[in-house]
Amino acid sequence: MNEFRAHHTEIITLTFHPTKPVIASIGKQGEVRISNYETGELLKRIATLHQSANALAFNPSGTRLAIGSNSKGDLSVWELGDALKDVN
């Protein structure tokens, strides 16, 4: 079992990457963090436009991350680009 601190506040939700040892999580303040769950390395931070973000999903190939908010109805899709290229 590996443990690491992904956020300094409460975690609202998280999702696993479909093919890599990567996890995306939303903290209570709305920041999304993408981390390697084997090493604990922070790979990317995404500052959302709304603090009520509470849903995450990778697309099937893991190249995009959808971030949603139930309370405001907002949805954004982020291209992850090279952020995960070195993760095996």
C-alpha positions in Angstrom: 0.0 0.0 0.0 1.3 3.5 -0.9 0.2 6.6 1.0 0.8 10.2 0.1 -0.9 13.6 0.7 -2.6 14.7 -2.4 -4.2 17.8 -0.8 -4.0 19.8 2.4 -7.8 19.8 2.7 -10.6 17.3 2.4 -10.7 15.3 -0.9 -14.1 15.7 -2.6 -13.7 12.9 -5.2 -11.1 11.0 -7.2 -10.7 8.9 -10.2 -8.1 6.4 -11.5 -6.4 6.8 -14.9 -7.5 3.9 -17.2 -4.0 2.6 -18.1 -1.4 4.4 -15.9 -0.7 4.5 -12.1 -2.2 7.9 -12.0 -5.0 9.3 -9.9 -6.8 12.7 -10.2 -8.5 14.2 -7.2 -10.4 17.4 -6.3 -9.7 19.1 -3.0 -12.3 21.1 -1.0 -11.0 24.4 -2.4 -11.6 23.2 -6.0 -8.1 22.5 -7.1 -7.6 19.3 -9.2 -4.3 17.4 -8.7 -3.1 14.6 -10.8 -0.5 12.4 -9.1 1.4 9.2 -9.7 0.0 7.0 -6.9 3.0 4.7 -6.9 5.5 7.4 -6.2 3.3 10.2 -4.8 4.7 12.6 -7.4 2.5 15.5 -8.3 2.2 15.6 -12.1 -0.2 18.5 -12.8 -2.4 21.0 -11.0 -5.5 22.4 -12.5 -7.1 25.5 -10.8 -10.8 25.1 -11.6 -13.0 28.2 -12.1 -15.5 27.0 -9.5 -15.0 25.7 -6.0 -18.0 23.4 -6.3 -16.2 21.0 -8.6 -17.2 17.5 -7.5 -16.9 15.1 -10.5 -13.9 13.8 -12.4 -13.5 11.3 -15.3 -10.7 10.4 -17.7 -11.6 9.6 -21.3 -10.9 5.9 -22.2 -7.4 6.7 -23.6 -6.5 8.9 -20.6 -5.6 11.9 -22.6 -8.3 14.2 -21.3 -9.9 14.8 -17.9 -13.5 16.0 -17.5 -14.2 18.2 -14.4 -17.8 18.8 -13.5 -19.9 20.6 -10.9 -23.4 19.4 -9.9 -24.4 22.7 -8.2 -23.5 25.0 -11.0 -23.8 22.7 -14.0 -20.3 23.6 -15.2 -18.3 21.1 -17.2 -14.7 21.5 -18.5 -12.5 19.1 -20.4 -8.8 19.4 -20.1 -6.2 18.1 -22.5 -3.4 16.6 -20.4 -0.8 16.9 -23.1 2.7 15.8 -21.9 1.8 15.8 -18.2 1.6 11.9 -18.2 4.1 11.0 -20.9 6.9 9.8 -18.5 4.6 7.7 -16.3 4.7 4.0 -17.1 
